[in-house]
């Protein structure tokens, strides 16, 4: 039996990262696309070189790594720039996940832009963590993001309908942490039945 490849997604402040952490605690290997991108944006790494090629030296720090806040401001306010960046970076993430998945019976790719990037097509099953957009905006602001930035990021992400349309499992996170945990525990049993991580 080959690797069961699972995509885990959800919009800003949906609870996706919490679900990813719980899956890992249950013994299911999770590759966080944000962490991979952070590695790709390090000094001399392929992602940093692509950012420099696409947008110039202004988007690098003095040490040659990517100036992530400045890049984020650009791509969340300019959809064409975002498209160019994603076309360069997403194939790198895809290759990393392929390498990661080959050594596991079950492997999860956690990515906010899983559906937008087309990475969901590489997965056998999709989990999306959903919550009302107004609630997610409140959560993002409570974490310290300013209102304008929170709204820009919400606007840049696809609607929940698009994620839910391709999802095999929808985890609603409009209630308590305990309710979400109960849903995740049930899902872990379902995912690991017949597969050993």
N, C-alpha and C positions, 0 to 999 in steps of 0.2 A: 504494500500500500504506500503510495507516494505521500509527500508532505501535504497536509491540509493547510492551505494559505488563507488566512483570515484578514480582512481589512477592518480596521477600527477607525471610525470617524465621528464627527460631530462639530458643530459650530463653536464659535468663541464662547468660553465659559459654560459649556454644556455639561461638563463633568467627564469628558472623554479621557483626560489624563488620569483621573481617579480610577476609572474603569480599567485602564491599561495597567495601573499599578496593582489592582486587585487580581487581574488575570495573571500577572507575573508572580504574585504571591501564591497563586494556586498552581504554579508550576508550568504555566504556558509562556514560552519565550516571546517577548515583545520587542520589536525594533521601532524606536521612536524616530519618525522622519525629521522632527525638529532637531534632535540630537545629531542625526546624520548631516543635516544641513549645516549645523554649527561646526562640525568637523570639516565639511567641504569649504567653509568660509575662513578656515585658519590660514595662517601665513603660508603662502606658496601652494596651497591646496587647489585642486581643479576648479572648485566653485569660486574662489577668490579671483583666480585668473579670468574666469568667465565674466564676473562682475566688472573687473577692470576693462576687459575687452568691450563689453556692452555699454558701460556708462562712464568709464574713465577713472582717473586716479582720485577724483573727488569723493568716490564712494569707498575708498580704502583708508584705514588708519595709517599712522606713520610707520607702524611695524609691517604693513602689507596685508594685514587681515581686513576683513570686510567691516565697514562701519555700519553695523546692523540697524541702529536707530535711524540713520540717514537713509539707508536703503529702504527700510520699512515705510518711511514717510513718502518716498518716491512711489513705491509700487502700490500703496494703498490710496494714492491720489491720482495715479496715471495708469489706466487699465492696459494701455499698449506696452508700457514699460514692464508691467507685471506679466503680461503674456510672453514677452521676450525672455524675461528671466526664467519663467517656469519652463519654457521650451528648452532652455539650456540645463537647468538643474534637475528637473524631474527624471530624465533618463538616468542620471547618476544615482538618484535615490532608488530607482527601479533595479539597477544592477546590484546595488548593495543588498537590497531585499532578497534578490535571487540567491546571492551568496549566503546570506543569513539563513534562508529557509531550507537550503539543501541539507543542513546538518540537524534538522529537527523533524519530528513527526507532525507536530502542529506548530505553526509560526504565525505571529500577528504583526501586521504593519499598522502602526498608529500614525495617522496623518489627517490633519484638518482638511486639506484640499484633496483628499483621496478621490472624490468623484470628479471635481473640477479638472484634476490633472490627468484623468484617465487611468490612474494606477489601480482603480477598483477592478479593471478588466483582468488584472493579473491574479485576482483573488478568487478562491472557490466560494467563500461566503463573506458577507458584509454585515458588520454591526454598526449601527449609528446610535449615538447618544443624543437625545433630543430634549429640548425645553423651550418654553415660550420665549420668543426673541426679546420681549421687554424684560423678562426675568434674567436672561443671559446678559443683557446690557447692564442691568443693575449689579449683577455679580462682578462683571468686568470692572465697573467703576469702583465697587467696594474693594477690589484688589489693588486699586491705585491707578487705573487707567483713566485718563480724562475723558469727558463725555464725547468730545469731537473724535478722538482716536477710536473709542469704542464703536461709535456709529460708523466710522470709515471701514473698520474691520468687518463689522456685520454686513455692510453693504457690499464688500468685496467678496464675501463668501456666497456660495449658492444657497438657494432657499432650502429649507428643511424638506420641502416636497421632493426636490431632486434627490436628496440623500435617501429619503424613505422609499422612493420609487425603485431603487436598486438594492435596498437592504433586505437581508434575510432575517435579521434580528433588530428590532427597534426597542431601545431601552429608554423609557421616559424618566426624566430626572426633574420633574416639577414638584416632587414631594420631599420627603426626608432622606437623609443619608442612609438610614437603615432600610428604607424601602428600595433604594437603588441597590444596596448591597445584596438584598434578598434576590433581586432580579438577576444580578451578576452570578451569584452562587448557583442558581438554577441553570443559567446559561453555560457555566463551566462544566457542569455534569453532562449537558447535552453535547458540547463541543468535544469533550474528551472521551465520550463513549466510542469505543472502537479505535481510538488513537491514543498513543502514549507520547506525551511531550518529551 
